[in-house]
Amino acid sequence: MIRTILLAMTATTLLAGSALAGQTPTTQPDVPAPMDIPVLGNAQVSTDCGNLYQMAGRAYCLTAPLAGIGTLADTYSEHFRSQGWLAAAGEENRVVFVKRREGGGCDGLQMVAFYDTARPAGPEAAGYLGFATIPGNVCAAAGAAATPTP
């Protein structure tokens, strides 16, 4: 599923619900892994997320050579699947995973793949995977929380 990842990204599709437009880059604190995300394969932690798309401070990022980023994304998808996460949605460069909570509801996690489109996209160029949790209960029906009970 991720192997066919197309890495050309725009800032508006990086993280659902993030208002990225019109913001200026700032120094952001390191973002801890949103859960126990191991560093797999040839990945390395990238605390600044490549200084791309204002992801620093909003996502936990890993980097690896662009030529292998699709395979690395597949490795992470398999890792999450082995922990009970389901790939519930996605698009060319993003996968949304969900996992049922013991007490009801679901947790959500996004994985996005990106690179610096202003630089040549050679095999050794830096590619990135960004991870961020989705707040709230992702299994709740839209508007269900706003509907009062009689």
N, C-alpha and C positions, 0 to 999 in steps of 0.2 A: 504494500500500500504506500509506504513512504518512499520506496525505492524510486518511484517516478516523480519524486519531489522536484518542483520547479522553484528555484531559490530566488528569483527576482521578486523582491518584496516592496511594498509601499508602507509607509509609516502608519497608515490607517488600518492595516490588517494585522499588525503585530500582536496586540493584546486586546481581546474583546473588552469593550467598556473603558479603555484608556483614552483619555483626551490628550493626544500627542501633538496635534497641530497648534502652531503658534507659540510653542514653548521654546525657551532657549536652553542650550545645554548647561548643566550645572554639575558641580562635583556632588556625587551621590554616595551615600554609605554603601558598603558591600551588602549584598542581599544574601542571606543564608539560603541554603537549599530549602524549598518549600516543604520538603519531607525528606526521607532518607533516600537521596538520589546519589548513587555511587558514581565515581568517575570510571567509566568503562572504556575499553578499547584504547585508542590513542588520544582520547579527549584530555583536555586540560581545563582547569577552571579559569574563566575569564571574568575577573571582578568588574571590569569596565564594559563588558559586552561589546568590545571593539569600538567603543564610543560611537555606536550606530543607533539610529532611530530612537534616541533618548531612552534606551533600555536599561542603562545603568541605574541601579536603585529601584527598578521595577521588576526585574527578572533575575533569576539565577542562571548564569550563562556558562556554557562550555564551548571550547573551540577545538577544531581539528582541521586538517587540510580539506579544502573544498571538494576534492576528488572523492573523499571517503565520507562526506557528511550524510549522504543518503543511507549508506550502510550503517553508520553510527546511529542514525535516527531509527532504523529498523531494529538495531540492538536494544535501544532504549524502549521501543514499543514492545518488544518481546519481554524485556525485564519487567515493565509495568504489567503486562498481561499475566506473567507468572506470579505477581502479587495481587491478582484479583481485579485489576483495573480493566475496563472495557473501552475500546476506541469507539466513542459514541458519535463523533462528528469530526469534520475536518474539511480541509480544502488543500490546494496545491502545496502549501508550506506550513500548515498548522494542523495539529491533531488535538482534539479534546477528549480526554479520558475521564470516565466516571467510575466511582466505586461506592457501593452501598455502605452506609453507616450501620453499625450494630443496632443503634437505637432508632433507626428510621432515617430516611432522607439519603442524600448522596453527596459525596465530596467530588470536586472537579479539579482537573489539572490540565493546563495547556502546554504543549510543546510546539515551538515555532522554529523554523530553520531560516537562516538569513545570511547574507554576506554584504560586503560593501560594493554596491553597484557602480560606484564612481571609480572603481579600480578594475583592472583586467581580471577576469574570472578564470585564471589558470588553475591547474590542478593543485598547486601548492599554495594558492591564496587561502587566506583564513576564512573558514566557514564557521557558523555558530549555531548552537542549539540553545534556545532560551526556554526556561521553565517558569511557570507562575501558577499559583492556585487560583481558583475561581471562587470568590467569596459567596457564602450563603449555601443554601440547599439547591444544587443544580437540578434535582429531580422535581422540585416544586413546579406546579403549573404556573405559567405566566399570569400574574394578576391574582393568584390564589391568596397571597399574603395580604392583598389590599381589599379582599372581599370580606366584609364583616359577617360573622355568624349570627343567626337569629337567636 
